[in-house]
Amino acid sequence: MTQDEIIKLARQAGFHDGLFSNESFKHHLAAFAYFVAAKEREACAKACENSVEYAGETLAEKIRAREKGTGINLTLSIKCVTM
């Protein structure tokens, strides 16, 4: 995700424009977005690993590889349910 995409999402979430002129804030916002995306990727990868029906291990590897920019851009609709 690019910095512009992160800022666009932050604006949609209600962050006011004045914050984005602060470089430190933009750096911390980008770091936060990275950690949120990593957590979501790992949750989806674990959900795939547990799924034999959808070649789970292969999909999990591809999802995890996206962090390094080497994975296939998969369009998946995975519903993760926690009990």
N, C-alpha and C positions, 0 to 999 in steps of 0.2 A: 504494500500500500504506500502510495506516495504521500509526502507531507501535505500537498494540496488536498488529497482525498481525506486525510485525517482531519484537517482544518474544516473541510466541508461537513464532515460528520459531526464534529464538535459544534459547529454553528447550528446544525439541525437539532442537537441535544440542548441548545439554549445558551452556549457560551457566547459572551458578547465580544464584538469585534476588537475592542481595546486590548484584550489579552494577547492577540496574535502578533502585536508589534513587539512583544517581549520575547527575545530569542531563547532565554532560559525556559520560559513557559512552553514554547514550541518544542524544545528538546524534551522536556518532561512529558508532554502530551504524546509525542511520538514514541517515547519509551513505554508509556502506559499502553498505547495502542498495540505495540509489539507484544507485550506480555499478555494482553487480552487475546490477541490472535493466536499466540502460541498455546495458551490454555485451551482454546476452542479447537485448534488443530489436534491436540493430544486427545481431547475427549472424543472427537470424531474418529481418530485413528483407533482408539481403544474399542469404540463401538463396532468398527469394521473388523477388528481382529476377532471379535466374538461372533462374527457372522460367517458361517460357512457358505451360505446361500449366495453371497455376493463376492466370493473370492477375497475374503476379509483381509488376509495377511498382505496380499498384493496392494489392495487399496490403502491399507494402513501405511505401508512403505511410501506410497506415492504422496499421501497427505503429509507425512512427516518430511518428505524431501522438498516440499514447497517452501519451507523455511530457507533452504539453501538455494532456491531458485532453479533446482534441477528436476523438479517433479513435473508430471503432466498436469495441466490445468483441468481438474475434474469438476464437473458440475454434478454435485451429489445433493440429494435431499435425504438427510439422515436425521431422524428424530431421536434425540438422546433423552431418555427418561431416567431420573434418579428416584430411587425408592427410599 
